[in-house]
């Protein structure tokens, strides 16, 4: 009798406190509050891209925010959601990637790194880390992109977008993306998708970053390289 009573009290304290419903809503509500990030698998690696606008509600807090992070030479991740929570996830994954390399003498597999982050997010589900991330890279099994939501759900994708600008980005990606195409051919498509989202979504904008992870390792494009790609992107060539 006492045991059952205590179980009811514990269950009530965990699930039925006044802020519970708001807490449960928070991760899903914040998924589409800002940012546009894109991840695609190419025949020779992975492309990750994002805009650079950082918002606090309707206020633009930063115009050149970093949303693509190199984890190791073969793997990177994009972030959206709460900046502090997302950066904590980045720091934890970076540390564990280096520990894995030191212990086993080889880079951490992309799926293992993604599962680690999924476990971290799931273990914090009662006080969620408000972060939706894409993890992409290349290992012995090929190129991979994984998408993770704030509660730790993990899915492998060939072409994915996150953030408030994702519906617009998907409009471009669904039309233009094809599997088994090189990163050189797909770069204009990714740039077109992100820039389209920047034009139609107020929480995305200012500029964009692009990173390619291939057999040669991680490479983040310079401003000059991005300008050259913009010149060949479909939307910049469209005549009115």
C-alpha positions in Angstrom: 0.0 0.0 0.0 2.7 2.4 1.0 4.8 1.5 -2.1 1.9 2.1 -4.4 1.2 5.4 -2.7 4.8 6.5 -3.2 4.8 5.5 -6.8 1.8 7.7 -7.4 3.4 10.6 -5.7 6.6 10.3 -7.7 4.7 9.8 -11.0 2.6 12.9 -10.2 5.6 15.0 -9.3 7.3 14.1 -12.6 4.4 14.3 -15.0 1.7 16.5 -13.5 3.3 19.6 -12.2 1.8 22.9 -13.6 4.6 23.6 -16.1 4.5 20.1 -17.5 2.4 20.8 -20.6 4.4 23.9 -21.4 7.6 21.9 -21.1 6.3 19.1 -23.4 5.2 21.7 -26.0 8.5 23.6 -25.9 10.7 21.3 -28.1 8.2 21.1 -30.9 7.2 24.8 -30.7 10.9 25.9 -31.0 11.8 23.6 -33.9 10.3 26.1 -36.4 11.1 29.4 -34.6 14.3 30.3 -36.5 17.1 29.2 -38.7 17.5 27.3 -42.0 19.9 24.4 -42.1 20.3 21.9 -45.0 22.2 18.6 -45.2 22.5 16.4 -48.3 24.4 13.3 -49.3 26.4 13.4 -52.5 28.2 10.8 -54.5 31.5 12.0 -53.1 30.6 13.2 -49.6 28.2 15.5 -47.7 27.2 19.1 -48.0 26.0 21.1 -44.9 24.7 24.6 -45.2 22.9 27.2 -43.0 22.0 30.9 -42.8 23.7 33.1 -40.3 20.9 35.1 -38.7 20.4 34.6 -34.9 17.1 35.8 -33.5 15.5 36.3 -30.1 11.8 36.4 -30.9 11.4 39.2 -33.5 14.8 40.7 -32.5 17.8 40.0 -34.7 20.5 39.3 -32.1 23.4 38.5 -34.5 23.9 38.7 -38.2 26.9 36.4 -38.5 26.1 33.5 -36.2 28.0 30.3 -36.6 25.6 27.3 -37.2 28.0 24.8 -38.8 30.6 23.2 -36.5 33.5 21.0 -37.4 33.6 18.0 -35.0 36.5 16.2 -36.5 38.1 16.2 -40.0 35.5 13.8 -41.3 32.4 14.9 -39.5 30.4 18.2 -38.8 27.1 19.3 -37.5 24.5 22.1 -37.9 22.6 23.6 -35.1 19.2 25.2 -34.6 17.2 26.0 -31.5 18.6 27.4 -28.3 22.2 28.6 -28.9 23.4 27.6 -25.4 21.8 24.1 -25.6 23.1 23.5 -29.1 26.6 24.6 -28.3 26.7 22.3 -25.2 25.8 19.4 -27.6 28.6 20.4 -29.9 31.2 20.6 -27.1 30.1 17.1 -25.8 30.3 15.5 -29.2 33.7 17.1 -30.0 35.2 15.8 -26.7 33.8 12.3 -27.3 35.0 12.2 -30.9 38.6 13.0 -29.7 38.3 10.4 -26.9 37.2 7.8 -29.4 40.1 8.6 -31.7 42.6 8.3 -28.9 41.1 5.1 -27.5 40.6 3.2 -30.9 43.1 4.9 -33.2 40.5 5.8 -35.8 37.8 8.4 -36.4 34.4 8.0 -34.7 31.8 6.5 -37.2 29.1 8.9 -38.2 26.3 6.7 -36.9 28.0 6.2 -33.5 28.4 10.0 -33.1 24.8 10.5 -34.0 23.6 7.8 -31.6 25.7 9.4 -28.8 23.9 12.8 -29.4 20.5 11.0 -29.6 21.2 9.4 -26.2 22.2 12.7 -24.8 19.0 14.4 -26.0 16.8 11.5 -24.9 18.3 11.4 -21.4 17.5 15.1 -21.0 13.9 14.7 -22.2 12.3 15.9 -18.9 14.4 19.1 -19.1 15.0 19.1 -22.8 18.0 20.5 -24.6 16.2 22.7 -27.2 18.4 21.8 -30.1 17.6 20.3 -33.5 20.8 19.2 -35.2 22.1 17.6 -38.4 25.2 15.4 -38.2 26.9 14.6 -41.5 30.2 13.2 -42.6 32.0 10.4 -44.3 33.5 7.2 -42.9 34.4 3.6 -44.0 30.8 2.9 -44.8 30.2 5.9 -46.9 28.6 9.4 -46.6 25.8 9.9 -44.1 23.5 12.6 -42.8 21.5 12.1 -39.6 18.7 14.4 -38.3 17.9 14.6 -34.6 15.1 16.4 -32.8 15.2 17.8 -29.3 13.9 14.6 -27.7 16.5 12.4 -29.3 14.7 10.9 -32.3 17.3 9.8 -34.9 16.7 9.4 -38.6 19.2 8.9 -41.5 18.4 11.1 -44.5 19.7 11.7 -48.0 18.3 15.2 -48.2 17.0 17.1 -45.1 16.3 20.7 -43.9 15.6 22.0 -40.4 14.4 25.2 -38.8 11.7 27.7 -39.7 12.9 28.2 -43.2 12.8 24.4 -43.9 9.4 24.4 -45.7 10.8 26.8 -48.3 14.1 25.0 -48.6 12.3 21.7 -49.1 10.4 23.2 -52.0 13.8 23.6 -53.8 15.4 20.4 -52.6 12.5 18.2 -53.5 12.5 19.5 -57.0 16.3 19.7 -57.7 18.0 17.0 -55.5 19.0 13.8 -57.1 21.0 10.9 -55.5 24.5 9.9 -56.8 25.4 13.4 -58.0 28.7 15.0 -57.1 29.0 17.8 -54.5 30.2 20.2 -57.3 26.9 19.7 -59.1 24.7 19.9 -56.0 26.3 23.0 -54.4 24.2 25.5 -56.5 21.1 23.6 -55.5 21.9 23.8 -51.8 22.8 27.5 -52.1 19.5 28.1 -54.0 17.5 26.3 -51.2 19.1 28.3 -48.4 18.8 31.6 -50.1 15.2 31.0 -51.1 14.4 30.3 -47.4 16.3 33.5 -46.4 14.1 35.5 -48.7 10.8 34.1 -47.5 11.4 33.4 -43.8 12.0 36.4 -41.5 14.0 34.3 -38.9 16.5 33.3 -41.6 18.7 35.7 -43.4 21.8 38.0 -43.7 24.3 35.5 -45.1 24.9 31.8 -45.4 27.7 29.2 -44.8 28.5 26.0 -46.7 30.8 23.1 -45.7 31.7 20.1 -47.7 33.0 16.9 -46.0 34.6 14.5 -48.5 37.5 12.1 -48.6 39.9 15.0 -48.3 38.2 16.1 -45.1 36.3 19.1 -43.9 36.2 22.2 -46.0 34.2 25.4 -45.3 33.8 27.6 -48.3 35.3 31.1 -48.4 33.3 34.2 -49.2 34.8 34.2 -52.7 33.9 30.6 -53.3 30.3 31.3 -52.1 30.0 34.3 -54.5 31.1 32.1 -57.4 28.5 29.5 -56.5 25.8 32.2 -56.1 26.5 33.3 -59.7 25.7 29.8 -61.0 22.7 29.1 -58.7 19.4 28.7 -60.5 17.6 31.6 -58.8 20.4 34.1 -59.7 20.2 33.1 -63.4 16.4 33.5 -63.6 15.3 36.4 -65.7 12.3 38.5 -64.8 
